[in-house]
Amino acid sequence: MGLRLSAFFKSLARPFGEDLPRLSSDKSGNFGLTFALVALPVLLGLGVSVDYVRAYNVKAKMQADLDAALIAAVKRVDSLDESQIKTQVANWFSAQSDKQATYKLLVDTMVVSKTNRTINAVATGVVPTVFLGIANIKSVNVSVTTSVAGPATSYLNVYLVLDKSASMMLAATTAGQTQMKNYAESNCVFACHTAEGDSKPYNGVVYHTNYALARAMGVQLRTDVAVDATESVLSLVAASDPTQSRIKVGLYSIGSNAYEVLTPTFSTSTAKTTLNDDSKGLTSATSQTTSYFDVSLPKLAQYVGTAGDGSAASKPLKLVLILTDGVQSDRPWVVANDSSPAKVTPLNPDWCKAMKIAGATVGILYTEYLPMTWDWGYNRTLNQKISGSAFTTTWGGTIDPDAKSSITRLGYIPYALKACASSSDMFISAADPDAIEAGLSTLFQQYLGSVRLTQ
């Protein structure tokens, strides 16, 4: 102990200047100094990223909440006055306020147009910060804007399009198809108007066309179902527009070409009368022997024209509802001994683009083309692979990469028709009569009940 104290007192006796070289070379305190210099920027940077993410998430939720509030309100734009709509939006929106922020709807800046059936609104939010408080930044302000327009209450033209090809003369039910097979020449299940040879005697009578036989047996045809489905949509139009002042309906047929049977009219009663008039060419009393979608769909686009914003009768929104089996065909292609059977394929969805580019919404009801493995014509056309058809070579189509390489032309029809529609929810596939009738109405209701986010 005495030796350690002696050394200690000797060190105190040394002049202070003798320790300066040793102190200047000691770097043991540099880390603490460096950390002190960079800690604040690091913390600020961390705070910016964390608080920014929180603010971004709050803004995204606020945008979704404002969208939802306006979508709900625009559907009542005809039944409520402007102040009531504003109150409804404000109450609904404020109830959704996130725990991380305070929402505020700028009611004074909200614009409700009952004439144009649109609502525009702005909302703001304040997001408290966590890390940025170090820099005395206590909150971050965010804001969102939404505009909606409701087609259900806008001016609208509905184009009801019926496929009138011979393939739509298929017996609509399994029972009807069995009846046709039992009595029609060559077991044909299509009630074509072209002569197919004499039928087997039915109730002692021989019929010279399958159509005459089908009518004698009371067989319901796909075309009959198409007419019923169209009439159901006309009833929905009448219910949606009781004053017959906003929604016009037009009737069209496609086959060898597109034909305007009835120019769009506000009168649903006139449309129903025209639809059921055999002389107008929409009922099963007539059919067309070919399906040239490459001709008929571009022609249909000319009839439809360019869609407006729905703000006036002269600027209607446009909805095209097509009921079809989607098969590009001609009877001579089926029976030919060359490569012509390869031409019988699903339609090329590119032929639908002109209508969509012009702003129309295209809905497709696929009346499923049922397999007929007993039929030689079916087996050499639709029962063959799509990859070996003329879908790409003759008709210029592009096979969907999601389709299996082994898929048949029949199996590919839904791919083609879904691509023809404006969106997947505007495509419905239906097989039996009830599903077909309900399907066309569903497409109309889905469109009518939708709204458009315009901003």
N, C-alpha and C positions, 0 to 999 in steps of 0.2 A: 504493500500500500504506500509506503514511504517513497519507493522508487517512482511509482506512477505520479504522485503529487509533485515530485521534483521535476519530472519531465514536463508536467503541465505548466509549472511556474516558469520554466525555461522558455517554453513556447510563448508565454505572455511577454517575456523580456525581449523577444526578437523584434526588430523594427518592422512596422507594418508593410513597408515597401518591399521587403523581401518576399512577401506572399503574392504580390501582384501577378507575376508570370504564371503561377499555379492557378490562380482564380480565372485569369483570362482564357486558359486552355480548358477549363471545366465546362462541358456542354450539357450537363445533366438536367438543366432547367429549360432547354429549348423546346421540348415537346409540349410542355404546358403552355409556353408562350404562343407556339404555333396553333395549338388547339383553340386558345382564347381568340386568336385572330380570325379563324375560319369557322368557328362554331355557329356564330350568328347567321352568316349567309347560308350555311348548310341547313340550319333549322328553318330559315325562311323559304329555301327551295323546297324542302319537304312539306312545309305548310302550304305553299302554293299548289303543289301537285295534289295533296290530299283534299284540301278545301275546294280546289277546282273540280275534282271528281265529284265531291258531294254536291256542289252547285249544279254541275252538269246533270247528275241523276235527278235532282229536284226539278230542273227545267224540263227534262224529258217526261217526267210524271205529270208536271203541270200542263205540258202540251197535250198529253193524252187525255187528261181530265177535261181540258177546255174543248178538245175535239169532241169528246163524248157528250159534253153538256150541250154543245151546239147541234150535234147530230140529233139528239133527243128533242131539242126545241124546234128545229126546222120542220119536223113532221107535224107540228101543231100550228104552223105559221098561218094557216087559213082559219083556225078556230079561235085563236087568241089575238088580242090587240098587241101593239108594240110594247107597251109598258108591262103587260102580263108576261110576254116572252122574256123581256129583260129580267124581270123578277124571278122567273123560273130558272133562267140560266145562272143568275147570281146565287140563288139559294142552293142549287145543286152543286155549283162549283165550290162555294165556300165550305160545303160539307165534306169535300174531298181533301181539304188542306192537309198537307203532309206534316208529320211531327217535326221534321227537320227544318220546316220553313213556314212562313205565313203567306198565304195566297191573298191576292187582292184583284178582283175583277174591276176593270175601269168601265163601270156602267155608263158613265157620261159619254164615253167615246164609242160605245157599242152602236152599230148601225143595223137596224132591222128593216128590210124592204119587203113588204107584203106584195108589192107589185112584181118584183123580180124573184120573190120567194128566196131571199138570201139573208144570211146573218153574218156580220163581221164583228169580231170581238178581240180585245187585247187584255192580257192579264199580266200582273207583275208579282214577284215574290222576293222575299228577303231571307237569305240563308245565313244564319250565324256561323262565324268561322271558329276554328279550334286553334290551329297553329299560327294563323296570320295575326292573332291578337298580340303576338310578340312585336309586330310592327305597327301596333295600334290600329289594325284593320279588323273591325269587330263584325262585319257582315259583308255579303256579296249580293248585289241586286241582279235579278234575272227577269226576263220578260218573254212572252210568247204571243203569237198572233194566229188566229184561225178564221177562215171564211168557209161557209158551207152553202150549198144550193141543193134544193130537193127536187128531183125529177118527178116525184109523186105529185107535186103541185105545180109543175111547170107545163108549158105547152109542149105537146108530144105527138109525134106521128108514129103509129105502129104499122109496120108492114108485115102482114101475115102471108107467108109463102108456102105453098103446098107443092110437093114433088108429085108430078103427074105421070111419071114413067110407068111402064108396064109392070115393073117389079113391085110397085105400090099396090098392085091389084092382087097381092097375096092374100089368101084367106087369113083372117086375123086371129083365129083361135085354133087350137089343136083339133077340136072337134070338126071345125069347118075344113081344115086341111085334110082330115081323114075322109070326110065326105067327098071332097074333090078328087082325092086319090082313087076312091072306089068307083067313081063314075066318069071322070074326065078322061079324054083320050090321052094316052101316054102317062097316066097317073099325075098329070100336071096339077099343082096346087095354086096356080095363078089363074085368075079369071080374066085373061086377056081378051080384048075385043077382036084380035086377029083370029082368023079361022085356024083351029087346031085339029080339025077333023071331027067327025061325028062322035058324040058322047055315047056311053052305054045308056040303054033305056032307063030313064028315071020316071017312075010312075007311068010307064008305058009310052013316054015321049022321048025322042032322040033330039038333042040340042046340037046346033052346028057351031056354036062358039062356047068357050068356057064361061064367058060372062053370062050368057043366057042360062046356062046350066046353074051357075052360082045363084042367080036371082030366083030361079025356080025352086032351089033347095033352101032359100033363105039364108045363105052363107054371108056372114059379115066380112067385108074386105078391109084391108088396111086403109084404103082411100075413104071408106065410110067412117072409120075411126078418126081419120085426119079431119074430116068435116065436123064431126062431133067435138073434137078437141078445139078446133077453131071457133066453133059456136060458143064454147065455154069461155074462151078468152074474150069474145065479144060481150058476153054477159058481165064479165069482170070489168071491162072498159066502161060499160053503162053504169055499173055500180060505183066506179071510181070517179066518174065525171057525170053526175046526174043532170047537170045543166047542159051537157053536150056542147061545151064551149072551150075545152082545153085539149082533149085527146081525139085525134083523128085516126081512123083505121082504113087501110087499103088492102086489097086482096090481089094476090099474084100467084101465077103458076110457073113452074120450071120443068123443063124436059128437053126437047130439042132446042128450045130457046126460053127466054123469060117473057111472060105476057102479063100486062097490067089488066086485070079483070075489073077492078074498081079503084078509081083514083081516091086517095085518102079523103074521107068524109067524117064529119062529126056525128052522122046518123048511124048508130049501130043497128037500127031496125032495117035500114037500107042494106047494110052489109050482110045481115042475116038472110034477107030475101035473096040477095045476089048469090050468096054462098050456096044456098040450097036449090038454085035454079039450074036444072040439068043443061040448059042451053048455054050457060056461062062457062062450062068446061071445068068446074072444080069438083063435081061429084063423081062417083064411080061410073056414071053413064058414059064417060069418055076417058081415054087415056092416050098417052103418047108413047110411041114405040122405042124412043131413044132417050138417053140421059147424057146430054152434052153439057156438063157443068163448066167446061172451059168456055162455052158460048153463053150459057144462061146466067151464070153468076156475074160476069162483067156487065151484061145487059141489065141485070137487076140493079147493079150499082148505079147505072145511069138513071133508072127510075127513082131510086132513093135519093140521090143527090147529096149535097153537103149538109151536115147537121148544124143547127144553131145552138144557142145557149139556153133556149127555152124561155127566154124573157118576154117573147111576144109570139103571136100566132104566125107571124112571118119568119120567125127564127126558132122553129121547133127543135127540140131534141128528137133523135130518131132511133127507134128500136126495130130491128129486123128479126123476126122469129121464123126460122126455117124448119119445116118438118120434112124429113127425108131419110132414105136408107143409105144415101151417100155413095152409090155405086155408079161409076162412069161406064155406060154400056150401050151396046147396039146389038140387036139380035143377030145380024150377019156376022159379027165378030165371034159370037158364041159357036156358031155352026161351021165356021170356016175351017179349012184343012191346012191353012198356012199358020203364020204366027199371030193372026188376029186375036185369038182368045186371050193373049197376053195383055191386050188393051183393056180388058174388063178388070178394073181396079177401083179402089177407093178414089174419091176426088182429090185433087191436089189442093191443099188448104191455101196455097198462094192465090188461088182464084177468088178468095174471099177478102183479100187485102184491100182492094179498092174501096169497099164500103167502110172498113175500119179506118183507113187513112182519111176518109172524108168525115170522120167523126161519129159515124153511126155505131151503135152497140149491136153486135150480132149474137143472137141466141140460137142454139142448135138443139133440136129434139131428134135424136137418132132413133128411128123406128127400126129396131134391131132386125137385121137380115138373118133369118133363122137358117141353120144348117139343113141342107137337104141332100144327105149322102146317097140317097137312092137315085138322084137325078144326074144324068150324064153331063148336062150342061153346067151344072153347079160344080161338079167334080173337075172339069177341065178349065174352070175359070177361078171362082172365088175360093175353092178348096186347094188351090195351088199357092206356093210360097210367094210372098210379096217381093222377095229378092229376085225372083225369076220373071217378074211381070214387067210391063212397059210403064210402070208408075214413074220411074226416073227417066227412062230413055224417050218415050213418046210424050208423056205428060209433064215432064220437067219437075217432078216432085223430089223431095229429099226425105229419105227414110229416117224416122226418129231414132237416135242412137240408143234410146232406152228400150226399143222394141227388140225382142229376141230375133236372132237370125233365122230361126225356124218358123216364125210367125206366118200364118196364111194371109191371103188378101182379105178374107172375111175378118180375121182377128185384128187386122190393121185398121179397119174402118173407124173404130172409136178414136184411135190416135189421130187420124186425119180430120175427123169432124170436131174433135176437141180443139185442135189447132186452128180450125176455121172459126170457131167461136171467139168472142172478144176476151173471154176469161174462162177458167175452169168451172166457175160457178154458173156460167151461162151455157153449159153443156149438160144435157141429161140424156141418158140412154134408157129406153123403155121397150118392153116386148109385148105385154098383153094389152088389150084395149083399154082397161081402166088406168093402167100406168101411163099409157100414151096420152090419154085425155087429161090426166092430172099433171103430166109432165109439162105440157105446153102452158097450162095455167100457172104452174110453179115458176117457170121462167119469167112470165109476165109479172107475177107478184114480187119475185126477187128484185127485178129491175125497179118496179114501181115503189117498193119499200126502201130502196137504197137512197143514199144521198152522196153527193160528191164533195170531198174536201178540195176546195179551190185554192187554198193557200196554206 
